[in-house]
Amino acid sequence: MSYETVIGLEIHAELSTATKMYCGCPTSFGSEPNMHCCPICLAMPGTLPVLNKKAVEYAIKAGLAMNCSITDMGKQDRKNYFYPDLPKAYQISQLDTPICVNGYIDITPGGKTKRIRINRIHIEEDAGKLLHDAAGSSTLVDYNRGGTPLIEIVTEPDISSSEEARLFLESVKAILQYIEVSDCKMEQGSLRCDVNISVRKKGENKLGTRTEMKNINSFKAAVRAIDFESNRHIEEIEYGGKLIQETRRWDDAKGESFSMRGKEEAQDYRYFPDPDLVYIAVSDEMIAQIKNSLPELPAARKERYIGEYNLTPYDAEQITNSKHLADFFEECISCGATPKTVCNWLIGDIAKTLNEKNAEPADIPFSPAQLSKLIELIEKGTISNTAGKKVLSEMFEKARNPEEIVKELGLVQISDESALLRIITEVVSANPKSVEDYKAGKDKAIGYLIGQAMRATKGQGN
C-alpha cells in the first residue's frame, strides 16, 4: 500500500531585540543563570507588563517578507499551563488575532516550484530553560531566557517530505537573517521547530492521526525525525496498531521519538485575553514604512544572480540561502574575481570545510579580498589548483594572506617548459611499460605517467 506524508511546521524564532518582550531585562545569550531577571519577568505580585514595540515591528517585518497580510488590530492572550519554566503559570501569546496571516514561501524540491502556505505568524514570549542533572535526581531553572520575544511561524499541512521540510526551514532561516530580525543560531536555541506529522493512503483526502515532535533544533535532526516518524506511522497502520494523537520527544542521539504526553488542543490551555495588555493597533503608515525598509530578499537575489552572473538555479540558491555567503560572494566580485569561480570555491571546498568544522558562513576567518587573491594566483598560473586547496586550508587555520602561505610552503608552480620537459623525459624513460600500454590504447596509463611527473615536481608542475 502506498502512503503519503502530511507535515506542518511550527517554527519558533527568537527576535534580536535588546530587551525582553514585556520588561527591560537584556536578551543577551551566555550569561550566568538568572542574571537577566526582574520582578516583571519573574511574575512577582503587582507587576505589570509593557509590550516591546520593536518586537512588534520585527514580527511585521517577518510577515511582510513572507508574503503575509498584517492584522490592523490584535490582542494578546494568556496560554495557561503549569510548568516550572513559566513563573507566571501562563505564557503570553496570541490565539485568534495573530499579527500576520495568510502568507507563503515558494520552495523548489527537485527543481520544481512548490508553494508552502503560512497560516499565521504571531508574537509570544519564550519560557525559561530547565537544566537536568545527569543522574536525573534534580532540575534547575534558568529564567534568563524567560520573556525573550519570539515569533511563531505556523504552516498549513502543505509539506510532503523531509526534503521539502528542510528546504522550507532553510528559506525561513535565510529570510529572517536577511531582514535582521533574528540571528537564527540553532545551537543557542534561537531557532527551533515543532513538527506535526501524519500519514494517509494515497488518494485519500482525510488527514491521518497527527503526532507532534517538540523543539527540534537542527535541520538534520528535523529530516531524521520526519523520516523516522513517517515510517513509524506506516508500520503501525500496516501491522494493525493504533496511532494516538500525542506529543513526542525526538532523541537525535538514538534516532528515535518517544511519547511524552497526549496532544493538547486549544481548549486545554484555557486561552483568554490578557487583561494587563492593551490591543495592538497597526497603522497603514507603519506597515508601509516597514515594507519600504525591507532589503533584497533571498528569492529576488537568487533570480538576479541567475540573470546577472549566469549562475545555475542550484548554485544561486546555495549562495543566497545565507546572507553572509551572498555578501561575501558579492565582495569577492567587487575585488575583481570571476563570479562562477567564486561560486565554485564557496559551495565547494569552503562549504565542505565549514561542514567539517560544524561552522557557519559567518565563521569564515579570511576576507573576500584574500579569497579573491587566492583565485588570482591560480588563474595566473602562479600556483596549481591543488596547491590552492592547500593554501585555503592554511587560510582557515590562520587568516593570513595567500601570497605569504605560498612563499612559506614553496608552492609556486613550475612553468619553465625546458625544466618540465627534462622531468617528463625522465619519467617516460623510467616507465616503458606504461608508455607501451598507452600506445596500445590503454588511456588510463597516461594518468599514472602524469602522477609520476607531478610527484617529481612535488606537485608544482604546471
C-alpha positions in Angstrom: 0.0 0.0 0.0 1.3 3.5 -0.9 1.2 6.2 1.7 1.8 10.0 1.6 3.2 12.0 4.5 1.5 15.2 5.6 3.6 17.7 7.5 3.0 21.1 9.1 5.7 23.0 10.9 5.6 25.4 13.9 8.9 27.4 13.8 9.9 29.5 16.8 12.5 32.3 16.2 13.8 34.5 19.0 13.8 38.1 17.9 17.1 40.1 18.1 15.7 42.9 20.3 17.9 44.4 23.0 15.4 43.7 25.8 12.7 41.2 26.6 9.1 41.3 25.4 7.5 42.9 28.5 10.3 44.3 30.6 13.7 46.0 30.3 15.9 42.9 31.0 18.6 42.2 28.4 18.2 39.3 26.0 22.0 38.6 25.6 22.9 34.9 25.5 25.5 33.1 27.6 25.3 35.0 30.9 25.3 33.3 34.3 22.0 31.7 35.2 19.2 34.0 36.5 21.2 37.2 35.9 18.8 38.8 33.5 15.6 38.7 35.5 13.4 41.3 37.2 10.1 41.3 39.2 8.2 41.5 35.9 9.6 38.5 34.1 9.6 36.6 37.3 5.9 37.4 37.8 6.1 39.0 41.2 2.7 40.1 42.5 1.6 43.5 41.4 3.9 43.8 38.4 2.6 44.9 35.0 3.9 44.1 31.5 4.6 46.7 28.8 4.9 45.4 25.2 8.2 45.8 23.4 7.3 47.9 20.3 10.5 46.7 18.4 9.3 43.1 18.7 6.0 44.1 17.0 7.9 45.8 14.2 10.2 42.8 13.7 7.2 40.5 13.6 5.5 42.7 10.9 8.8 42.7 9.0 9.0 38.9 9.0 5.3 38.7 7.9 5.8 41.1 5.0 9.0 39.2 3.9 6.9 36.0 3.9 4.0 37.5 1.9 1.6 37.8 4.8 -1.3 40.2 5.4 -0.9 42.3 8.6 -3.6 42.4 11.2 -4.5 46.0 11.9 -6.0 45.4 15.4 -4.8 42.5 17.5 -4.7 41.3 21.1 -2.5 39.1 23.3 -3.8 36.1 25.2 -2.8 34.1 28.2 -2.0 30.5 27.4 -2.3 28.7 30.7 -0.2 25.7 31.7 1.7 24.8 34.9 5.4 24.1 34.4 8.4 25.3 36.2 9.9 27.2 33.2 6.9 29.6 33.4 6.9 31.6 36.6 3.5 33.1 35.8 2.0 29.7 35.1 0.9 31.1 31.7 2.6 32.3 28.6 1.5 35.5 26.8 0.8 34.5 23.2 -1.8 35.2 20.5 -4.7 32.9 19.8 -7.3 34.3 17.3 -5.7 37.6 16.3 -2.2 36.8 15.1 -0.2 39.8 13.9 0.4 38.2 10.4 -1.8 35.8 8.4 -2.1 34.1 5.1 1.5 34.1 3.8 3.6 31.8 1.7 7.1 30.8 0.8 8.0 29.1 -2.5 10.5 26.2 -2.4 12.0 24.2 -5.3 12.1 20.5 -4.5 13.6 18.6 -7.5 13.8 21.9 -9.4 10.0 22.3 -9.4 8.4 25.2 -7.6 6.0 24.4 -4.7 4.2 26.9 -2.6 4.0 26.3 1.2 1.3 28.4 2.7 1.8 30.1 6.1 -1.3 30.1 8.2 -0.1 32.7 10.7 2.9 34.4 12.4 2.2 35.5 16.0 4.2 37.0 18.8 4.8 35.4 22.2 7.3 35.2 25.0 9.8 32.5 25.5 10.0 30.3 28.6 12.9 29.7 30.9 15.4 26.8 30.5 15.4 23.7 32.5 18.8 22.1 33.4 18.5 18.5 34.4 21.4 16.8 36.2 22.9 13.6 34.7 21.5 11.4 37.4 18.0 12.7 36.9 17.6 13.5 40.6 17.1 17.2 40.3 16.3 20.0 37.9 17.5 23.7 38.0 15.7 26.5 36.3 17.4 29.4 34.5 15.0 32.3 33.8 17.4 34.4 31.7 15.6 33.3 28.5 12.1 33.7 30.1 10.3 36.6 28.4 12.5 36.8 25.4 10.5 37.9 22.3 9.5 35.1 19.9 7.6 34.8 16.7 6.0 31.5 15.9 5.6 30.7 12.1 2.8 28.2 11.6 2.5 26.5 8.1 -0.5 24.8 6.6 -0.1 21.0 6.2 1.4 21.5 2.7 4.8 19.8 3.2 5.1 16.2 1.9 8.6 15.1 2.7 11.6 15.6 4.9 13.4 17.2 2.0 10.6 19.8 1.5 10.7 20.5 5.2 14.4 21.1 5.1 14.1 23.5 2.1 11.3 25.4 3.9 13.3 25.7 7.1 16.4 26.9 5.1 14.2 29.5 3.4 12.8 30.8 6.7 16.2 31.0 8.2 17.6 32.9 5.2 14.7 35.4 5.2 15.0 36.1 8.9 18.7 36.7 8.6 18.4 38.9 5.5 15.9 41.2 7.3 18.0 41.0 10.5 15.2 40.2 13.0 16.8 37.0 14.4 20.3 35.6 14.5 18.8 32.1 13.9 21.6 30.4 15.9 20.0 27.0 16.3 22.8 25.8 18.6 21.7 28.5 21.1 18.0 27.7 20.7 17.1 31.0 18.9 15.6 29.0 16.0 13.8 25.7 16.6 10.7 23.9 15.3 7.9 21.6 16.2 6.9 19.0 13.6 3.3 17.9 13.1 3.1 14.8 11.1 0.5 12.3 9.8 0.3 9.7 7.0 -2.6 8.7 4.8 -3.1 6.3 1.9 -2.6 7.9 -1.5 -5.8 9.3 -2.9 -7.4 9.9 0.4 -8.4 13.4 1.5 -8.9 12.9 5.2 -5.9 13.5 7.3 -4.5 10.7 9.4 -3.8 10.7 13.2 -1.3 13.5 13.9 1.6 13.5 16.3 3.8 16.4 17.2 7.6 16.3 17.9 8.8 19.3 20.0 11.8 21.6 20.0 13.9 20.2 17.2 17.0 22.4 16.9 18.8 21.4 13.7 17.9 20.8 10.0 19.5 17.4 10.1 17.5 16.4 13.2 14.3 17.6 11.5 15.0 15.4 8.5 15.8 12.4 10.5 12.8 12.9 12.9 10.3 13.2 10.0 11.6 10.1 8.2 11.5 8.1 11.4 8.1 9.2 12.5 6.6 8.8 9.0 7.9 5.2 8.9 6.6 4.5 12.4 3.1 5.7 11.4 3.1 3.5 8.3 4.3 0.4 10.3 1.6 1.0 13.0 -1.1 1.1 10.3 0.3 -1.9 8.3 0.6 -4.1 11.4 -2.8 -3.3 12.7 -1.6 -1.0 15.6 -3.4 2.1 16.7 -1.9 5.6 16.4 -2.9 8.2 19.1 -2.7 11.9 18.9 0.2 12.8 21.1 3.2 14.9 21.7 6.5 13.1 21.3 10.2 13.9 22.0 12.8 13.4 19.4 16.1 11.9 20.6 18.6 12.6 17.9 21.4 10.6 19.5 19.2 7.4 19.5 17.4 8.4 16.2 14.0 7.7 17.8 11.0 9.5 19.0 9.4 8.8 22.4 5.9 9.5 23.8 5.7 12.5 26.2 2.0 13.2 26.7 -1.3 13.4 24.9 -1.6 16.2 22.4 -3.2 19.3 23.8 -5.8 21.3 22.0 -6.6 25.0 22.3 -9.2 24.4 25.0 -6.7 22.6 27.2 -4.8 25.9 27.5 -7.8 27.9 28.6 -6.9 30.9 26.5 -8.3 34.3 27.4 -7.3 37.9 26.5 -4.6 39.2 28.7 -6.3 41.9 30.8 -3.0 43.7 31.6 -2.2 44.5 27.9 -3.9 46.8 25.5 -4.8 46.0 21.9 -2.1 46.3 19.3 -3.1 48.9 16.7 -1.1 48.7 13.4 -1.5 51.7 11.1 -1.1 51.6 7.3 1.7 54.1 7.6 3.6 51.8 9.9 3.2 48.9 7.5 4.3 51.0 4.6 7.4 52.2 6.5 8.4 48.7 7.4 7.8 47.4 3.9 10.0 50.1 2.4 12.8 49.1 4.8 12.9 45.5 3.5 16.2 44.6 1.8 16.6 42.5 -1.3 15.3 39.1 -0.2 16.8 35.7 -1.0 14.4 34.8 -3.8 15.0 38.1 -5.6 18.7 37.8 -5.1 18.7 34.3 -6.5 17.0 35.5 -9.7 19.4 38.4 -10.0 22.4 36.0 -9.7 21.0 33.8 -12.4 20.5 36.7 -14.7 23.4 38.9 -13.9 26.2 36.4 -13.1 24.9 33.4 -15.2 24.8 31.1 -12.2 22.7 27.9 -12.4 19.5 28.0 -10.3 21.1 25.4 -7.9 24.3 27.4 -7.5 22.4 30.7 -7.0 20.2 29.1 -4.3 23.2 27.6 -2.5 24.8 31.1 -2.3 21.7 33.1 -1.5 20.5 30.7 1.3 23.0 32.6 3.5 23.1 36.3 3.7 26.7 36.2 4.9 27.7 33.9 2.0 25.9 36.1 -0.6 27.5 39.3 0.8 30.9 37.5 0.8 30.3 36.4 -2.9 29.5 40.0 -4.0 32.5 41.4 -2.2 34.8 38.9 -4.0 33.3 40.1 -7.3 33.9 43.7 -6.4 37.6 42.7 -5.9 37.7 41.5 -9.5 37.1 37.8 -9.1 35.0 35.9 -11.7 31.5 35.1 -10.3 31.4 31.5 -11.4 34.9 30.8 -9.9 34.0 32.4 -6.6 30.8 30.4 -6.5 32.6 27.1 -7.1 35.0 27.8 -4.2 32.2 28.9 -1.8 29.9 26.0 -2.4 32.7 23.5 -2.9 35.9 23.5 -0.8 34.8 26.3 1.6 31.3 24.7 2.3 33.0 21.4 2.8 35.4 22.8 5.3 32.7 24.7 7.2 30.7 21.4 7.5 33.7 19.6 8.8 34.2 22.3 11.4 30.5 22.5 12.2 30.7 26.2 11.4 28.5 28.8 9.6 29.5 31.1 6.7 29.7 33.9 9.3 32.7 32.0 10.8 34.8 32.2 7.6 38.1 33.6 9.1 39.5 35.2 5.9 38.3 38.2 3.9 36.7 38.3 0.4 39.8 40.1 -0.7 42.1 37.3 0.5 39.9 34.6 -1.3 40.0 36.8 -4.5 43.8 37.0 -4.3 44.0 33.2 -4.0 41.8 32.8 -7.1 44.0 35.3 -8.9 47.2 33.3 -8.0 45.6 30.2 -9.5 44.3 31.9 -12.6 47.7 33.5 -13.3 49.4 30.1 -13.1 51.4 31.1 -10.0 50.1 28.1 -8.2 48.2 25.0 -9.2 44.6 24.3 -8.3 45.8 21.5 -6.0 48.2 23.9 -4.3 45.3 26.4 -4.0 43.4 23.9 -1.8 46.4 23.6 0.5 46.6 27.4 0.7 42.8 27.6 1.5 43.3 25.0 4.3 46.0 27.2 5.8 43.8 30.3 5.5 41.1 28.5 7.5 43.6 27.8 10.3 45.0 31.3 10.4 43.7 34.1 8.3 46.9 35.1 6.5 47.4 36.5 3.0 47.7 33.7 0.4 50.9 35.1 -1.0 52.6 34.6 2.4 51.4 31.0 2.6 52.5 30.2 -1.0 56.0 31.6 -0.3 56.3 29.8 3.1 55.2 26.4 1.7 57.2 26.7 -1.6 54.1 26.2 -3.7 55.0 28.4 -6.7 54.2 26.4 -9.8 57.0 25.4 -12.2 56.1 26.8 -15.6 59.5 26.6 -17.2 58.9 24.4 -20.3 62.5 23.2 -20.6 62.6 22.2 -16.9 59.3 20.4 -17.3 60.4 18.7 -20.5 63.5 17.3 -18.8 61.4 15.8 -15.9 58.9 14.4 -18.3 61.6 12.8 -20.4 63.0 11.1 -17.3 59.5 9.8 -16.3 58.8 8.4 -19.7 62.3 6.7 -19.8 61.7 5.2 -16.4 58.3 3.8 -17.2 58.5 2.0 -20.6 55.6 -0.4 -19.7 53.2 2.5 -19.1 54.3 4.0 -22.4 53.6 0.8 -24.2 50.2 0.4 -22.5 49.3 3.9 -23.6 50.4 3.3 -27.1 48.3 0.1 -27.1 45.2 2.1 -26.4 45.0 1.9 -22.6 44.3 5.6 -21.9 44.4 5.2 -18.1 48.2 4.7 -18.4 48.7 8.3 -19.1 47.2 9.1 -15.6 50.0 7.1 -14.0 52.7 9.0 -16.0 51.2 12.4 -15.1 51.1 11.3 -11.5 54.8 10.4 -11.6 55.6 13.7 -13.2 53.7 15.6 -10.5 55.5 13.6 -7.8 58.8 14.5 -9.4 57.9 18.2 -9.3 56.4 17.9 -5.8 53.1 18.8 -7.1 54.3 22.1 -8.6 54.4 21.2 -12.2 52.2 23.3 -14.4 
